[in-house]
């Protein structure tokens, strides 16, 4: 004991202890100092780790905090300041009008760099890689390009309807098969098989892994980068990256082999063939090319399937809203044929479009939104968002702004309509993100949800199963939320399944 006391009394040791205590005090003061220019927010649970976020449904907790602290609030994860936008006008003013300043993404060591190899577009920070990848995506998924995809959308939606006739009890699996088939055709020019197709199963596994690992606060390495050097800490994510990169390269390699085998008669046009033909011009590596094509398949398949199922859930829970869509379909389309994409162009069929818009707002697939990084200081209503801060547009909360969406928990498509019944143009929701980081697949996803909702409402009356009440808040915990399995009845409106089959016999045939 005396030797310890003697050691502690040495001048150098005393000076080192004083310095350490001073540093700890300065860090504590810095982390807990709340400048008056910052918005209010929940107090941190720890001065080191900051605020603790729930591992599931963080977007619902954000909405609770928005009600307490206001339309923009501040919290902290480790050393990272986070600003959450939770109301409509603030989203327009900050997330949209300051879109150029919020084009970047925060560094994501776990899901972005490790699991995705820095090549998943939705997580890629601003820079040359993102620029060339988005350029390729926009050329293939622009609004004009999507119009040419009508035939494949119709053919695949026809099969979706036939699947519902045969086995309605697994309707959510049918929605996944529809989405996988569409995006498989667009990405690789090939058709997906059954629900057990290894390609569909493999990509679904990758998507589930991604969704789980995107949950806020799950990986502390994003707040404390030094953890990436802890042996074994990220092994699970590294293994996941190897699996999905191998899957994406396999599909891309198959398209490359088809092109090489018969250059005169190339395979069907696809995003993969487009990328391979222009790979040198686009400046993409083989891995980037594989990931870019795979990202189209993965993200597009996952979100579209969920959105279709949400529309089915809403139809069962809110039959009056569904009936208005059916009445509109009967008036404009009739019963002799099935609806096609052209039926709702130029503002026609506003009830159908309002129904889909309300389903996007009511249960958004990407409810929490993806984080942005401020590339410059942003001032809003006297509050300062410093350069480098993380900014999150909480899609769930923005769509629940009572000043814009009265009675926000109710499913009410009428809120999207003017008094004369036409579709409003002054109101938006943000299921596809904000500003310059909006999802490039928004047009194909919206077209798919509109077409499938129209066909389902034209063919069936969707009803609840009294033996299995639906929990409207029962969704998966992943970043791209899906309704958990729910039971509904699909009652043919003609009372005869054969009448629907006959009407669909030549549907989507060129």
C-alpha positions as CSV (number, residue, x, y, z in Angstrom):
1,X,0.0,0.0,0.0
2,X,2.8,2.4,0.9
3,X,4.5,1.8,-2.5
4,X,1.2,2.7,-4.2
5,X,0.9,5.9,-2.2
6,X,4.5,6.8,-3.0
7,X,3.9,6.2,-6.7
8,X,0.8,8.3,-6.6
9,X,2.6,11.1,-4.9
10,X,5.2,11.4,-7.7
11,X,4.9,14.8,-9.5
12,X,4.6,13.2,-13.0
13,X,1.8,10.9,-11.8
14,X,-0.1,13.7,-10.1
15,X,0.2,15.8,-13.2
16,X,-1.0,13.0,-15.4
17,X,-4.0,12.4,-13.1
18,X,-4.9,16.1,-13.1
19,X,-4.7,16.1,-16.9
20,X,-6.9,13.1,-17.2
21,X,-9.5,14.5,-14.9
22,X,-9.4,17.8,-16.8
23,X,-9.9,16.0,-20.1
24,X,-12.8,14.0,-18.7
25,X,-14.4,17.1,-17.4
26,X,-14.0,18.9,-20.8
27,X,-15.5,16.0,-22.6
28,X,-18.4,15.8,-20.2
29,X,-19.0,19.5,-20.6
30,X,-18.8,19.4,-24.3
31,X,-21.2,16.4,-24.6
32,X,-23.7,17.9,-22.2
33,X,-23.4,21.6,-23.2
34,X,-26.6,22.5,-25.1
35,X,-26.1,25.8,-27.0
36,X,-29.2,28.0,-27.2
37,X,-29.2,27.6,-31.0
38,X,-30.0,23.9,-30.7
39,X,-33.6,22.8,-30.6
40,X,-34.9,21.1,-27.5
41,X,-34.9,17.3,-27.2
42,X,-35.0,14.4,-24.8
43,X,-32.3,14.4,-22.2
44,X,-29.5,11.8,-22.8
45,X,-29.5,8.7,-20.6
46,X,-25.7,8.8,-20.5
47,X,-23.2,11.6,-20.9
48,X,-20.9,9.2,-22.8
49,X,-23.4,7.3,-25.0
50,X,-26.1,9.9,-25.3
51,X,-29.7,9.0,-26.0
52,X,-30.7,5.4,-26.1
53,X,-32.9,4.6,-29.1
54,X,-35.4,1.7,-29.1
55,X,-34.1,-1.3,-31.1
56,X,-37.5,-1.5,-32.9
57,X,-39.9,1.1,-34.2
58,X,-37.7,4.0,-33.4
59,X,-39.9,6.1,-35.7
60,X,-42.8,5.7,-33.3
61,X,-40.7,7.0,-30.4
62,X,-39.6,9.9,-32.6
63,X,-43.3,10.8,-33.1
64,X,-43.8,10.8,-29.3
65,X,-40.8,13.1,-28.9
66,X,-42.1,15.4,-31.7
67,X,-45.3,15.8,-29.7
68,X,-43.3,16.8,-26.7
69,X,-40.4,18.8,-28.1
70,X,-41.7,20.3,-31.4
71,X,-41.4,19.9,-35.1
72,X,-37.6,19.5,-35.0
73,X,-35.8,18.1,-32.0
74,X,-32.2,17.2,-31.1
75,X,-30.6,14.1,-29.6
76,X,-27.2,12.6,-29.5
77,X,-25.7,9.1,-30.1
78,X,-22.2,9.0,-28.8
79,X,-20.4,12.0,-30.4
80,X,-23.0,12.3,-33.2
81,X,-25.6,15.1,-33.1
82,X,-28.9,14.0,-34.6
83,X,-31.7,16.3,-35.7
84,X,-35.1,14.8,-36.3
85,X,-37.7,16.5,-38.5
86,X,-41.2,15.4,-37.5
87,X,-43.7,17.8,-39.1
88,X,-44.8,18.5,-42.7
89,X,-43.7,22.1,-43.2
90,X,-40.4,21.6,-41.6
91,X,-39.8,18.7,-44.0
92,X,-40.6,20.9,-46.9
93,X,-38.4,23.7,-45.6
94,X,-35.4,21.6,-44.5
95,X,-35.5,18.2,-46.2
96,X,-36.7,19.5,-49.6
97,X,-35.5,23.1,-50.0
98,X,-32.2,22.3,-48.4
99,X,-31.9,19.1,-50.4
100,X,-28.5,20.1,-51.9
101,X,-27.1,20.5,-48.4
102,X,-28.5,17.2,-47.3
103,X,-27.4,15.1,-50.3
104,X,-24.8,13.2,-48.2
105,X,-25.3,10.2,-46.0
106,X,-23.6,9.8,-42.6
107,X,-20.8,7.2,-42.5
108,X,-22.4,3.8,-42.0
109,X,-19.6,1.4,-41.0
110,X,-22.0,-1.5,-40.1
111,X,-24.7,-1.7,-42.8
112,X,-22.9,0.6,-45.4
113,X,-19.2,-0.1,-45.4
114,X,-19.1,-3.7,-44.0
115,X,-22.4,-5.3,-45.0
116,X,-22.7,-3.5,-48.3
117,X,-19.0,-2.9,-49.2
118,X,-19.8,0.8,-49.6
119,X,-21.7,-0.1,-52.8
120,X,-25.4,0.0,-51.8
121,X,-26.8,3.2,-53.3
122,X,-29.2,4.1,-50.6
123,X,-26.3,4.2,-48.1
124,X,-23.4,5.5,-50.2
125,X,-22.1,8.9,-49.2
126,X,-21.9,11.8,-51.6
127,X,-19.0,11.5,-54.0
128,X,-17.9,10.2,-57.4
129,X,-19.1,6.6,-56.8
130,X,-22.7,7.8,-55.9
131,X,-22.8,10.2,-58.8
132,X,-22.0,7.5,-61.4
133,X,-24.3,4.9,-59.8
134,X,-27.3,7.2,-59.6
135,X,-26.7,8.4,-63.2
136,X,-27.1,4.8,-64.3
137,X,-30.2,4.2,-62.2
138,X,-32.0,7.3,-63.3
139,X,-31.5,6.5,-67.0
140,X,-33.2,3.1,-66.5
141,X,-35.9,4.2,-63.9
142,X,-37.0,7.6,-65.1
143,X,-40.7,8.3,-65.4
144,X,-40.5,8.2,-69.1
145,X,-38.6,4.8,-69.1
146,X,-41.2,3.3,-66.7
147,X,-44.0,3.9,-69.2
148,X,-42.4,1.4,-71.5
149,X,-42.6,-1.3,-68.8
150,X,-46.4,-1.4,-69.0
151,X,-46.7,-4.8,-70.7
152,X,-44.5,-6.6,-68.2
153,X,-46.3,-4.9,-65.3
154,X,-49.6,-6.1,-66.7
155,X,-48.5,-9.6,-67.5
156,X,-47.0,-10.1,-64.0
157,X,-50.1,-8.4,-62.3
158,X,-52.3,-10.9,-64.2
159,X,-50.4,-13.8,-62.7
160,X,-50.7,-12.1,-59.3
161,X,-54.5,-12.0,-59.7
162,X,-54.6,-15.7,-60.8
163,X,-52.4,-16.6,-57.8
164,X,-55.0,-14.9,-55.5
165,X,-57.8,-16.8,-57.1
166,X,-56.0,-20.1,-56.5
167,X,-54.5,-19.6,-53.0
168,X,-55.7,-16.4,-51.3
169,X,-54.5,-17.5,-47.9
170,X,-50.9,-16.7,-48.9
171,X,-51.6,-13.4,-50.5
172,X,-48.5,-11.7,-49.0
173,X,-46.3,-14.3,-50.6
174,X,-48.0,-13.6,-53.9
175,X,-47.2,-9.9,-53.5
176,X,-43.5,-10.8,-52.9
177,X,-43.6,-13.1,-56.0
178,X,-45.1,-10.3,-58.1
179,X,-42.4,-7.8,-57.0
180,X,-39.6,-10.3,-57.4
181,X,-40.7,-11.2,-60.9
182,X,-41.0,-7.6,-62.0
183,X,-37.6,-6.5,-60.7
184,X,-35.9,-9.7,-61.8
185,X,-37.1,-9.0,-65.3
186,X,-36.0,-5.4,-65.2
187,X,-32.7,-6.2,-63.5
188,X,-31.6,-9.3,-65.3
189,X,-34.1,-10.0,-68.1
190,X,-35.3,-13.2,-66.5
191,X,-38.3,-14.5,-64.8
192,X,-38.5,-15.5,-61.2
193,X,-40.0,-18.9,-60.4
194,X,-42.2,-20.0,-57.5
195,X,-42.1,-18.7,-54.0
196,X,-39.3,-21.2,-53.3
197,X,-37.2,-20.0,-56.2
198,X,-33.6,-20.0,-54.8
199,X,-32.9,-16.6,-56.4
200,X,-36.0,-15.1,-54.6
201,X,-35.1,-16.8,-51.4
202,X,-31.5,-15.7,-51.5
203,X,-32.3,-12.0,-52.1
204,X,-35.1,-12.1,-49.5
205,X,-32.5,-13.4,-47.0
206,X,-30.2,-10.5,-47.9
207,X,-33.0,-8.0,-47.5
208,X,-34.1,-9.3,-44.2
209,X,-30.4,-9.0,-43.0
210,X,-30.1,-5.5,-44.3
211,X,-33.4,-4.3,-42.7
212,X,-32.5,-5.8,-39.4
213,X,-29.0,-4.1,-39.4
214,X,-30.3,-0.7,-40.4
215,X,-32.2,-0.3,-37.1
216,X,-31.0,2.9,-35.3
217,X,-28.5,2.3,-32.5
218,X,-28.0,-1.4,-33.2
219,X,-24.3,-1.2,-34.1
220,X,-22.3,1.2,-31.8
221,X,-19.5,1.1,-34.3
222,X,-21.3,3.8,-36.2
223,X,-20.9,6.1,-33.2
224,X,-17.5,4.8,-32.0
225,X,-15.5,3.8,-35.2
226,X,-12.7,2.3,-33.1
227,X,-14.9,-0.7,-32.4
228,X,-14.3,-1.8,-36.0
229,X,-10.9,-3.0,-34.9
230,X,-12.3,-5.3,-32.2
231,X,-11.6,-8.9,-33.4
232,X,-14.7,-10.7,-34.5
233,X,-17.1,-7.8,-33.8
234,X,-18.2,-7.3,-37.5
235,X,-17.7,-10.9,-38.6
236,X,-21.5,-11.5,-39.0
237,X,-21.7,-8.5,-41.4
238,X,-18.6,-9.5,-43.3
239,X,-20.1,-12.9,-43.9
240,X,-23.3,-11.3,-45.1
241,X,-21.5,-9.1,-47.5
242,X,-19.6,-12.1,-49.0
243,X,-23.0,-13.9,-49.5
244,X,-24.8,-11.1,-51.2
245,X,-21.9,-10.0,-53.4
246,X,-21.6,-13.6,-54.6
247,X,-25.3,-13.7,-55.4
248,X,-25.2,-10.4,-57.3
249,X,-22.1,-11.4,-59.2
250,X,-23.7,-14.7,-60.2
251,X,-26.7,-13.0,-61.8
252,X,-24.6,-10.5,-63.5
253,X,-22.2,-13.2,-64.8
254,X,-25.1,-15.1,-66.3
255,X,-26.2,-12.0,-68.3
256,X,-22.5,-11.4,-69.4
257,X,-22.3,-15.1,-70.5
258,X,-25.6,-14.7,-72.5
259,X,-24.3,-11.7,-74.3
260,X,-20.9,-13.4,-75.1
261,X,-22.6,-16.6,-76.3
262,X,-24.7,-14.9,-79.0
263,X,-23.8,-11.2,-79.7
264,X,-26.2,-11.2,-82.7
265,X,-29.2,-12.2,-80.6
266,X,-28.5,-10.7,-77.2
267,X,-30.7,-11.6,-74.1
268,X,-33.8,-9.5,-73.3
269,X,-33.0,-5.9,-72.5
270,X,-32.3,-5.4,-68.7
271,X,-30.5,-3.1,-66.3
272,X,-27.7,-5.6,-66.1
273,X,-27.1,-5.7,-69.9
274,X,-27.4,-1.9,-70.0
275,X,-24.6,-1.6,-67.3
276,X,-22.4,-4.2,-69.0
277,X,-22.6,-2.4,-72.3
278,X,-21.7,0.9,-70.7
279,X,-19.5,-0.2,-67.9
280,X,-16.3,1.5,-69.2
281,X,-18.2,4.7,-70.0
282,X,-19.8,4.7,-66.5
283,X,-16.5,3.9,-64.8
284,X,-17.9,1.1,-62.7
285,X,-15.9,-1.8,-61.3
286,X,-17.2,-5.3,-61.6
287,X,-18.3,-5.3,-58.0
288,X,-20.0,-1.9,-58.3
289,X,-21.8,-3.1,-61.4
290,X,-23.0,-6.3,-59.7
291,X,-24.2,-4.4,-56.6
292,X,-25.9,-1.8,-58.7
293,X,-28.0,-4.4,-60.6
294,X,-28.5,-6.3,-57.4
295,X,-29.7,-3.3,-55.5
296,X,-32.4,-2.7,-58.1
297,X,-33.6,-6.2,-57.5
298,X,-33.3,-6.2,-53.8
299,X,-34.7,-2.8,-52.8
300,X,-37.4,-2.7,-55.4
301,X,-38.7,-6.1,-54.7
302,X,-38.9,-5.5,-50.9
303,X,-40.7,-2.2,-50.8
304,X,-43.2,-2.8,-53.5
305,X,-44.3,-6.1,-52.0
306,X,-44.9,-4.4,-48.7
307,X,-46.8,-1.5,-50.2
308,X,-49.1,-3.8,-52.1
309,X,-49.9,-5.7,-48.9
310,X,-50.6,-2.5,-47.0
311,X,-53.2,-1.5,-49.7
312,X,-54.9,-4.9,-49.2
313,X,-54.9,-4.4,-45.4
314,X,-56.4,-1.0,-45.8
315,X,-59.1,-2.3,-48.2
316,X,-60.1,-4.9,-45.6
317,X,-60.1,-2.5,-42.7
318,X,-61.8,0.4,-44.5
319,X,-64.5,-1.1,-46.8
320,X,-66.1,2.3,-47.5
321,X,-62.9,3.7,-49.0
322,X,-62.5,0.5,-51.0
323,X,-66.1,0.7,-52.3
324,X,-65.4,4.2,-53.7
325,X,-62.5,2.8,-55.7
326,X,-64.7,0.0,-56.9
327,X,-67.5,2.4,-58.0
328,X,-64.9,4.5,-59.9
329,X,-63.6,1.4,-61.6
330,X,-67.1,0.3,-62.6
331,X,-67.8,3.7,-64.0
332,X,-64.6,4.2,-66.0
333,X,-63.5,0.7,-66.8
334,X,-66.6,-1.4,-66.5
335,X,-66.8,-5.2,-66.0
336,X,-66.0,-6.3,-69.6
337,X,-62.3,-5.8,-69.2
338,X,-59.7,-5.4,-66.5
339,X,-58.1,-2.0,-65.7
340,X,-54.9,-0.9,-67.4
341,X,-52.3,1.7,-66.6
342,X,-53.7,4.2,-69.1
343,X,-57.0,4.3,-67.2
344,X,-55.6,6.6,-64.5
345,X,-53.3,8.8,-66.5
346,X,-53.8,12.6,-66.6
347,X,-55.6,12.7,-63.3
348,X,-58.3,10.2,-64.1
349,X,-59.5,7.8,-61.4
350,X,-58.7,10.1,-58.5
351,X,-60.3,7.8,-56.0
352,X,-57.9,5.0,-56.9
353,X,-54.9,7.4,-56.7
354,X,-56.1,8.9,-53.4
355,X,-56.5,5.4,-51.9
356,X,-52.9,4.5,-52.8
357,X,-51.5,7.9,-51.7
358,X,-53.3,7.5,-48.3
359,X,-51.8,3.9,-48.0
360,X,-48.4,5.4,-48.5
361,X,-49.0,8.0,-45.8
362,X,-50.9,5.8,-43.3
363,X,-48.4,2.9,-43.2
364,X,-45.2,4.0,-45.0
365,X,-42.8,1.2,-45.8
366,X,-39.7,3.2,-44.9
367,X,-41.4,4.7,-41.9
368,X,-38.3,6.0,-40.2
369,X,-36.6,7.4,-43.3
370,X,-32.9,7.2,-44.0
371,X,-30.5,9.6,-42.3
372,X,-28.9,12.5,-44.2
373,X,-25.7,14.3,-43.4
374,X,-25.6,18.1,-43.4
375,X,-22.9,19.3,-45.9
376,X,-23.1,22.9,-44.5
377,X,-24.7,24.7,-41.6
378,X,-28.5,25.0,-41.9
379,X,-30.5,27.6,-40.0
380,X,-34.2,27.0,-39.5
381,X,-36.5,29.0,-37.2
382,X,-33.6,30.2,-35.2
383,X,-32.1,26.7,-34.7
384,X,-28.8,25.8,-36.1
385,X,-28.1,22.4,-37.6
386,X,-24.3,22.3,-37.8
387,X,-22.3,21.0,-40.7
388,X,-21.7,17.3,-40.3
389,X,-24.8,16.6,-38.2
390,X,-27.1,13.8,-39.0
391,X,-30.6,14.9,-40.1
392,X,-33.5,12.4,-40.2
393,X,-36.9,13.1,-41.9
394,X,-39.2,10.9,-39.8
395,X,-41.7,9.9,-42.5
396,X,-44.0,8.3,-40.0
397,X,-44.3,11.6,-38.0
398,X,-44.4,13.9,-41.0
399,X,-47.4,12.0,-42.3
400,X,-49.1,12.4,-38.9
401,X,-48.9,16.2,-38.7
402,X,-52.4,17.0,-37.4
403,X,-52.1,20.5,-39.0
404,X,-51.9,18.9,-42.5
405,X,-53.5,15.5,-41.9
406,X,-56.4,15.9,-39.4
407,X,-57.2,12.8,-37.5
408,X,-53.9,11.3,-38.7
409,X,-54.4,7.8,-37.5
410,X,-57.5,7.4,-39.6
411,X,-57.3,5.9,-43.1
412,X,-59.0,8.7,-45.1
413,X,-58.3,8.9,-48.9
414,X,-60.6,11.9,-49.1
415,X,-57.9,14.1,-47.7
416,X,-56.1,13.8,-51.0
417,X,-59.1,15.1,-53.0
418,X,-60.5,18.6,-53.7
419,X,-64.1,19.4,-53.1
420,X,-64.8,18.8,-56.8
421,X,-63.4,15.2,-56.5
422,X,-60.1,15.9,-58.4
423,X,-56.7,15.0,-57.0
424,X,-55.0,17.6,-54.9
425,X,-51.6,18.8,-56.2
426,X,-50.6,20.8,-53.1
427,X,-50.2,17.9,-50.8
428,X,-47.4,15.3,-50.6
429,X,-46.2,12.4,-48.6
430,X,-42.6,11.2,-48.5
431,X,-42.5,7.4,-48.6
432,X,-39.7,7.5,-51.1
433,X,-37.4,9.9,-49.2
434,X,-36.5,13.6,-49.6
435,X,-34.7,16.0,-51.9
436,X,-31.9,14.7,-54.1
437,X,-31.8,11.4,-52.3
438,X,-35.3,10.4,-53.2
439,X,-35.6,6.8,-54.3
440,X,-35.0,6.4,-58.0
441,X,-37.4,3.5,-58.1
442,X,-40.4,5.6,-57.0
443,X,-42.1,5.5,-60.4
444,X,-41.9,1.8,-61.0
445,X,-43.0,1.1,-57.4
446,X,-46.0,3.6,-57.6
447,X,-47.1,2.1,-61.0
448,X,-47.0,-1.4,-59.5
449,X,-49.0,-0.5,-56.4
450,X,-51.6,1.4,-58.5
451,X,-52.0,-1.4,-61.0
452,X,-52.3,-4.2,-58.5
453,X,-54.7,-2.2,-56.2
454,X,-56.9,-1.4,-59.3
455,X,-56.9,-5.1,-60.4
456,X,-57.6,-6.4,-56.9
457,X,-60.5,-3.9,-56.3
458,X,-61.9,-4.6,-59.8
459,X,-61.8,-8.4,-59.2
460,X,-62.5,-8.8,-55.5
461,X,-64.1,-7.4,-52.5
462,X,-61.5,-7.8,-49.7
463,X,-63.0,-8.5,-46.3
464,X,-61.7,-9.1,-42.8
465,X,-61.7,-12.5,-41.3
466,X,-63.7,-12.2,-38.0
467,X,-61.8,-15.2,-36.6
468,X,-58.4,-13.4,-37.1
469,X,-58.8,-9.6,-36.3
470,X,-56.1,-7.5,-37.9
471,X,-53.7,-5.5,-35.8
472,X,-53.1,-2.4,-37.9
473,X,-49.8,-1.7,-36.1
474,X,-48.4,-5.3,-36.4
475,X,-45.4,-4.7,-38.7
476,X,-41.9,-6.2,-38.9
477,X,-39.1,-4.4,-37.0
478,X,-36.9,-4.0,-40.1
479,X,-36.1,-0.7,-41.8
480,X,-38.4,-1.6,-44.7
481,X,-41.5,-2.6,-42.7
482,X,-43.9,-5.3,-43.8
483,X,-47.3,-6.1,-42.3
484,X,-47.0,-9.3,-40.3
485,X,-49.1,-12.1,-41.6
486,X,-52.8,-11.1,-41.7
487,X,-55.9,-13.0,-42.8
488,X,-58.5,-11.6,-45.3
489,X,-61.0,-13.0,-47.7
490,X,-60.9,-12.2,-51.4
491,X,-64.5,-12.5,-52.6
492,X,-64.8,-12.5,-56.4
493,X,-67.1,-9.6,-57.3
494,X,-68.7,-11.5,-60.1
495,X,-69.3,-14.4,-57.8
496,X,-67.5,-16.6,-60.2
497,X,-63.8,-17.1,-60.5
498,X,-64.1,-18.2,-64.1
499,X,-65.5,-14.8,-65.1
500,X,-62.3,-13.2,-63.8
501,X,-60.1,-15.7,-65.6
502,X,-61.9,-15.1,-68.9
503,X,-61.5,-11.3,-68.5
504,X,-57.8,-11.8,-67.9
505,X,-57.2,-14.3,-70.7
506,X,-55.5,-11.8,-73.0
507,X,-54.5,-9.3,-70.4
508,X,-51.0,-7.9,-71.0
509,X,-50.5,-9.9,-74.2
510,X,-48.8,-7.8,-76.9
